[in-house]
């Protein structure tokens, strides 16, 4: 499985998780110039921008270790651009979902990461 397919698999797992938690998925893989938002959802009236990281195993570290300050700033810029583009006036939040497949499947949802 190539990197793009693996990314799509992780995003599908994250979407299923979010829906089961009561989120409404609004959009996925949103391109905003050179920036991308994996999932845009609504959680009880809050617009949520979600970054998803999936790793097969922790041999090279856990998924959340790949969330750098640079990536968080990029997500903030993408969220601001999306809000400006759509005219959203409500509350927003940026979340992160870390998925580890082996040795035991785990999914961790970090809310409001910045």
C-alpha positions as CSV (number, residue, x, y, z in Angstrom):
1,X,0.0,0.0,0.0
2,X,1.5,3.4,-1.0
3,X,1.6,6.5,1.2
4,X,-1.5,8.1,-0.3
5,X,-3.6,4.9,0.2
6,X,-2.4,4.6,3.8
7,X,-3.3,8.2,4.4
8,X,-6.8,7.6,2.9
9,X,-7.2,4.6,5.2
10,X,-6.3,6.6,8.3
11,X,-8.7,9.4,7.3
12,X,-11.5,6.8,6.8
13,X,-10.9,5.4,10.2
14,X,-10.8,8.9,11.7
15,X,-14.1,9.8,10.0
16,X,-15.8,6.6,11.3
17,X,-14.6,7.4,14.8
18,X,-15.8,11.0,14.6
19,X,-19.2,10.1,13.3
20,X,-19.6,7.6,16.1
21,X,-18.7,10.4,18.5
22,X,-21.5,12.5,17.1
23,X,-19.5,14.7,14.7
24,X,-21.0,15.7,11.4
25,X,-18.4,15.4,8.6
26,X,-18.6,18.4,6.3
27,X,-15.6,17.9,4.0
28,X,-12.4,15.9,3.6
29,X,-9.0,16.5,1.9
30,X,-9.7,20.2,1.4
31,X,-7.0,21.9,-0.6
32,X,-6.4,25.6,0.2
33,X,-3.5,26.6,-2.0
34,X,-0.5,24.6,-0.8
35,X,-2.3,23.8,2.5
36,X,-4.6,20.8,3.1
37,X,-7.1,20.0,5.8
38,X,-7.7,16.3,6.3
39,X,-11.2,16.5,7.8
40,X,-13.6,19.4,8.4
41,X,-16.4,18.5,10.8
42,X,-19.0,20.1,13.1
43,X,-19.1,19.1,16.8
44,X,-22.1,20.6,18.6
45,X,-22.0,23.8,16.6
46,X,-18.2,24.1,16.6
47,X,-16.3,23.9,13.3
48,X,-13.5,21.4,13.8
49,X,-10.4,21.1,11.6
50,X,-8.8,17.7,12.0
51,X,-5.3,16.5,11.1
52,X,-4.9,12.7,10.9
53,X,-1.7,10.7,11.3
54,X,-1.6,6.9,10.9
55,X,1.5,4.8,11.5
56,X,1.8,1.1,11.0
57,X,3.8,0.7,14.2
58,X,5.9,2.8,16.6
59,X,9.2,1.7,15.2
60,X,9.9,5.3,14.1
61,X,7.8,6.9,16.8
62,X,4.2,7.5,17.6
63,X,1.9,9.4,15.2
64,X,1.6,12.4,17.6
65,X,5.4,12.8,17.6
66,X,5.1,14.0,14.0
67,X,2.9,16.9,14.9
68,X,5.3,19.8,14.8
69,X,4.8,23.5,15.6
70,X,5.2,24.1,11.9
71,X,2.3,21.8,11.1
72,X,0.1,23.4,13.7
73,X,0.8,26.8,12.3
74,X,0.0,25.5,8.8
75,X,-3.3,24.2,10.1
76,X,-4.1,27.5,11.7
77,X,-3.4,29.3,8.4
78,X,-5.5,26.8,6.5
79,X,-8.4,27.2,9.1
80,X,-8.2,31.0,8.8
81,X,-8.3,30.8,5.0
82,X,-11.3,28.4,5.1
83,X,-13.1,30.7,7.5
84,X,-12.5,33.7,5.3
85,X,-13.5,31.8,2.2
86,X,-16.8,30.5,3.8
87,X,-17.7,33.4,6.0
88,X,-18.0,31.1,9.1
89,X,-18.7,33.2,12.2
90,X,-18.9,30.6,14.9
91,X,-16.4,28.9,17.2
92,X,-13.6,26.8,15.8
93,X,-11.2,24.2,17.1
94,X,-8.2,22.3,15.7
95,X,-8.0,18.6,16.6
96,X,-5.5,15.8,15.9
97,X,-6.2,12.1,15.6
98,X,-3.3,9.7,16.0
99,X,-3.7,6.1,14.8
100,X,-1.3,3.3,15.5
101,X,-2.1,0.0,13.8
102,X,0.3,-2.5,15.5
103,X,1.0,-4.2,17.8
104,X,-2.5,-3.3,19.0
105,X,-4.8,-0.9,17.1
106,X,-5.1,2.4,18.9
107,X,-6.8,5.7,18.0
108,X,-6.2,8.8,20.2
109,X,-8.2,12.0,19.7
110,X,-6.5,15.2,20.9
111,X,-8.9,18.1,21.0
112,X,-8.1,21.8,20.8
113,X,-4.3,21.3,20.1
114,X,-3.5,25.0,19.9
